[in-house]
Amino acid sequence: MQVTLNLDEALLNEALKLTKLTTQEELLNLALQELVRSRRKKNLLDLAGQIQFVPNFDHKAMRETRYAAD
């Protein structure tokens, strides 16, 4: 996909130096991946305290049954 953007050239150059990437395309793809990863993490943190677990749930037994079918 081809897009025309007006970007801060100094910021772009600094980001290229910091990441040691060679193209603006690589840099923008990395920036988008980092943004998505960061937002997903934030969304998971927003769930903190809202999930209720079963008090007697045995997670170790669950692990054992997961590999029994292999």
DAWO-V192578 format. One record per residue. RES is the residue in one small letter. SS is DSSP state (alpha for helix, beta for strand, coil for the rest). PHI is phi in whole degrees, 0 to 359 (NA if undefined). D_LAST is the distance of its C-alpha to the last C-alpha in whole Angstrom. Layout:
# DAWO-V192578
RES_SS_PHI_D_LAST, RES_SS_PHI_D_LAST
This chain:
# DAWO-V192578
m_coil_NA_43, q_coil_253_46, v_coil_223_48, t_coil_258_51, l_coil_231_51, n_coil_256_53, l_coil_245_52, d_coil_294_53, e_alpha_296_54, a_alpha_295_54, l_alpha_294_51, l_alpha_299_49, n_alpha_296_51, e_alpha_297_50, a_alpha_297_46, l_alpha_297_46, k_alpha_294_47, l_alpha_295_45, t_alpha_269_42, k_coil_61_43, l_coil_278_42, t_coil_254_44, t_coil_235_44, q_alpha_294_45, e_alpha_298_42, e_alpha_300_40, l_alpha_297_41, l_alpha_293_41, n_alpha_296_38, l_alpha_298_37, a_alpha_300_39, l_alpha_293_38, q_alpha_298_34, e_alpha_296_35, l_alpha_297_37, v_alpha_297_34, r_alpha_300_32, s_alpha_296_35, r_alpha_292_35, r_alpha_296_32, k_alpha_298_32, k_alpha_299_35, n_alpha_297_34, l_alpha_293_31, l_alpha_295_34, d_alpha_296_36, l_coil_279_33, a_coil_306_34, g_coil_83_35, q_coil_259_34, i_coil_261_31, q_coil_251_31, f_coil_262_28, v_coil_289_27, p_coil_302_29, n_coil_257_27, f_coil_293_23, d_coil_254_21, h_alpha_292_19, k_alpha_291_17, a_alpha_295_16, m_alpha_296_14, r_alpha_298_12, e_alpha_295_11, t_alpha_285_10, r_alpha_296_8, y_alpha_265_6, a_alpha_294_6, a_coil_281_4, d_coil_290_0
